[in-house]
Amino acid sequence: MQSVGIFAGIGGIELGFERAGIRTTAVCEIDETAFSVLRRHFPRRRFFRDVGEMGNIPHVDIAAAGFPCQDLSQAGQTQGLNGSSSGLISELFRLLWPTSRRPNWVVLENVPFMLQLHGGKAMQFVTESLSRYGYAWAYRVIDSRAFGVPQRRRRVFLVASLRDDPRAVLFGESHTYTEPRSGKSHGFYWTEGNTGIGWAVEAIPALKAGSTVSIPSPPAVWMPESREIITPDIRDAERLQGLPEDWTRVRAREDRSEKRLRWRLVGNAVTAPIAEWIGRRLQAPGRYIWQMDKELNGRDRWPNAAWGQGKHRFKVEVSEFPTQYERRDLGDFLRFDGKPLSSRAAHGVLTRLRGSSLRVRKTFLGDLDHHAKRMKKLELE
């Protein structure tokens, strides 16, 4: 099978597909740094810089798009598909318009908030557009932790097909996952603190492109046994997306701004093992028994998993864990030495937490205070 990657970013979907035996023949990405990463890892392909300049989709089996999520993010301006970035999904449907060029499969990825945005109208636009072009569709919210990486990253994966059953790709298995109550490592965001810090036990919260003020910000990891608070190395961040270490490094010698850019690229990426799993199932979909699924009406909210064909859509009772990987503790996963959180950063999140109504562990607050004072002393020496 062959695929084209639209809004390819740094190639998370494309890498996963290639691991599954699906060759990406063309990619499109407007970001200059991400484009350089793609050129490095996917040589001898067709490259497009602007989706608006693509005249048509090459003759392939799959069109994949991790389309821009800035306007769909819950932390963003919630402009939805009318926004300057996420409105680019309309360009995908423009490319799908010629009947002779439509690939059998379409694979999309985005943030779960798109299911709620503007009362579900963003998702309605996507699914109705696919149905209008003759596609049956199915989607499922999937957590990256189901694929052996300790990153709590929930994303919507939508699969649509002209001739096959997309339900058999996404809904084959469903496993339960019990959130650990305690652990040796705890991930959180030090750039937050007034309304939430993305707390995760034996995992990090979802990697993101930047803070609420658009500053590239890695998460922090608290290790109670040693009272240490570190930020992971960028190479471990890449591994947390299922990418090889140094995947986003394009030059042997980097300056500070290039290192910061790498965090943004990784935060926007698609977790490659999920794409690999989807890629393998695209080639062997199997069968799906749907008679127990509940049909939704126009007033129902979009659930975490559903499928549709024509004017009908159905809710599917499945978990966010389609596979049962052995759980990996965050501390055991991290391979490279992290950087201690600065005294200023530790003091800042501590001050915000103390001034908020958030409930956090007293031992965590104590270790934050201890770490801030220890780092301040070291920085003055």
N, C-alpha and C positions, 0 to 999 in steps of 0.2 A: 504494500500500500504506500501511497505517496501523499504528502501533506503540504499545505502552504500555511505559514504563520503570519498572522496579521496582528499589529500591535504586539510584536513578539517580545519586547523588553530585552532581557538578557538570555532568553531562550530556555526557560524552565519547561514549558510544554514541549518544545522541540527536542530538548535533551531527553525527556522522558519517552517521547515517541520513538526516538532513535534507539534507545535502550530496548524498546519493545519490538524493534525491527521495522519501524515505519520511517521512511526517508523523507526529510523535509527538503523540498526542491526549491522553495522560494520563501523569503522572509521580508517583512516590512516593519520598519521601526524608525521613528522620526528623531528620537533622542540621540544626540551625537555620541555620547559615551557608551550607551547601550548598543548602538550600531557598531562601534568598534569592537565590543565584546562578541557580538554575533559574527562579525567578519573573521575574528580570530578562531572561533570554535566551529564555524560552519563554512569552510572554504568551498569554492567551486559551486556556489548556489546563485540563484538570481536574487538580487537585493533591490529593495525599493525603500526610499527614504520617506515618502509621503503617501498615505493611502489615497489621498485625493488625486494623486497623479497615476494611480493604477487604473489602466483601462479596463482590465478584466482579471478574473481569477484564472491562473494557469489550469490546464486539465489535470486535476488531482482527485484523489478519493476523499480527502478531508480538508476542510477549512477550519483552522483553529484560531481563536482570538481571546487573549486575556485582555479584553478591552479596557481602556483607562477608567479607573475607579474614583478619580479625584472628586467628581461631582456626585458620586453615589455614596461616598463615605459618610458615616454618621457624624464624623467630626468636621466634615466639610461644609460647604454652603448649601447643600441639599438642593441643587438646581436640577438634579435628575438628568434625564436624557436631553433636556434643552440646554444643558451646560456646554461650555466650549470644548471640554475634553470628552465627557461621556457621550455627548451627541455624535461623536465619531462612529458610534455603533451603526448609525444610519448609513455610513459609507460601506459597511459590510453588506448591508442589504442592497445597496446600489450594485455592488459587485456580484451579488447573487441573482440579480434581475434577469440576465440572459438565460433562458431555459437550457440552452445547450452547454452552458458553462457551470451549471450548479453541481457541486460535488455531492456525493451520496451522503456524506456525514458533515455535520457542523458541530464543533466543540467550543463552548464559551466558558469563561471563568470570571467571577466577580465577587464582591463582598456581600455578605448576607443581608445587609441593610437595604439592598436593592429590592428585596421582597416586600419591604414596608414603605418604601419611599413614595410620597404622594399617594398614599392609600393603595399602593400596589400598581400604580399606573405604569411605572418603569418596566416592571416584569410583564405587565399586560401588553405593552408595546412590543417587547421582544418576542413573546410567544405568539401573538397575533400575526406579527410579520412573518415568522417562520411558518405558521399554518397557511398563510396566504400564498406562500411559495411552494406549498405541497409537502412540508416537513411534518412528521410526527416528532414530538419532543418529550424529553424527560429531564428532570433536574434533581439534584440532591445536595444538601449541605454536608460537606465532608471536613473532618478535623484531621489536620496533618499528623497528629499523634498516632493515628491508626496505621501509619506507615513507618514507624520506628524512629521518628525524630521527635525529641522532646520540645516541641513548639506547639502551643495551643493556638492553632491557626484555623479558623472556620471560614470556608469559602464555598460559594455556590458553583457547582459544575453542571453545566447544561449540555446535553447531547441530543442532537436532532438527526433524523435520517429521512431520505426520500423513499427508500425501498426496504429497509430493515427495521428491527424493533429496538429503539433506544432504551426501553425499559430493561431489556435483558443485559444491557451494558452496565447500568448503574445500580440495579436493585437486586442483584443476585444473592448477596449475603448481608447480614446485619448482626453486629455484635455489641454487647453491652460494655460500658466502660465506667468504672467507679473512680471518681476523683479521690486521690489520696488526701488524707487530712493532715499529714505531716511528712516531712522528708528532710534530707540532709542539705538540699538546695532549694531556694525559692526565687523565682524570677519576678521582677517588677519594673515599672517605668519610673525613673527618678525625675523625669521632666513633668510628671503629673503630681497630684497630691491634694487638689481641692475637691475633685469629684470622684476620683478613682486612680489606682496605680496599676491596674491590669494584673493583679496578684495571681501567680501560678505556682503550684507545688510540684517540684521535680520537673519543671518545664519553664520556658520563658513565655511571656505573652507574645502575641503575634508580632513579628518583626514588621516595622512600618517605615515608610519613606522619610518621616521626620516628625517632629513634635508639633503641637498645636500652633506654634509660631514658625513652622517650616524649617526648623533646625534639625539636621540629621542627628538622631539620638538612638544609640544602642540601648537595649534594656540593661538592667543591673541584676546581679545574682547575689543573694544573701546566703551565706553558709554559717548557720548558727554554731556549729562545733568549733570553728576557728574564729568566729566573729568577723570574718572578712566580708567585704562588699566589693565586688569587681564588676567591670563591664567586659563582656566576652571579646575575644579577638575576632576581627572581621572574617578570618578563615573559618572559625567555628560558626559564625553566622551563615556563611555560605553552606556549610555542612548541614546546618539546621533547615536549610531549604532543599536538602538532598543534592546539592551541587558539589563538585570537587573543590577542594581548597584552592584559593587563588583564581577561581573561575572569572572573577571580575577585574583581575589585575591585567592591565593592557600594556604597562611599561615596567621595565626592570627597576627603575628608580622613580618613586612617586613623591610628589609634594603633599603637603597637608590637605589641600583642597581636593586632590584626587582621592585620598583616603576617605574623606568625608563623603564624596560622591558615591563611593562603593557601598556605603551603608544605605543610601537612597535606592540604589539599583537593587540591592538584595531585598530591601523592604518591599519593593514593588513586584518582586518575582513570584512565579508560580512554583509551588513545591513539586520538584521533578518526579519523585516516586508516585505521586497521585496520577500525574500525566502518564507515567509508564503503565500503571495499573489500567487506566482507561484505554491506553493504546493496545494492550494485550486483549482486553475484552472486546474492543472494536473488531478485532480479527476473528473472534470466536464468541459471539454474543450469547449463544444458548437460547433458552426459552424463559418466558416470564408468565406466571399465573396471576391474573389481575382481578379475578371475579370478586375478591374481598375488598377491593379498593372502593373508597367512598367518593361519589361524584360531588364536585363543588359547584356552587352557584356563583353568580356574579358578585354577591355581597360577602362571600367568604374571604378571609385573609389567605394570603399565600402561605402554605405550610412549609416545613423544612424539606419536604420531598413531594414531588407531584409529577404527573405526566398528562399529556393532552394530544388530541388529534382533532382537527377541525374546530368546532365550537365547544367541544367537550373537554373537561379537565377533571382529574381525579387525584385525591390525596393518597399518599403511600405511607404506611406506618413502618419506617425503617430508621435505624439510628444513624448517627454521624460517623460510625465506625464500620466501614464495609469489609475490613480485614481485621485479623486478630494477631497483630505483631506482639512480640515480647516487649513489655514496657522497659524502656531504658531510662535510668536515672540521669538527671541533667549533669550532675557532677562527674559521673562516669563517662558521659558522652563528650564533654568538653576536652579537647585534645591540647589546646594551646594556652599558655599563661595569659590570663586576663589582666586588665589594667585596673588598679585600685580606683574606686570612685573618688573624685577630688573632695577635699573638705568643703569647698563651696557648694558643690552639687549635693553632698550628703546633708549639709546644714539646710540647704534650700528645701529639699523634700521633707526634712524633719519639721521645719517651721510650718510648711503648708499642712502637713498632717496634723500637727498640734492645733492648728487654727481651723480645722475642718471637723465635720461630724462623722468622718469615716472611722470605722472600728478596725483597728489593726492590733497585732500582738504586741504586748508590752515589751517582750524580749526583743522584738524587732526594733521598736523605738529606742530601747536602751542600746542596742548594738549600733544603730544609726548614730546616736549621740557619741558613743565610744569611738566609732570609726571617724567621725568628723573631727573630733579632738585629736585623735592619733595622727590623722593625715595633716592637720594644721601644724602640729609639732614637727612632723617630718618635712613639711614644705618650708618651715622657717629655719631649719637647720642648714 
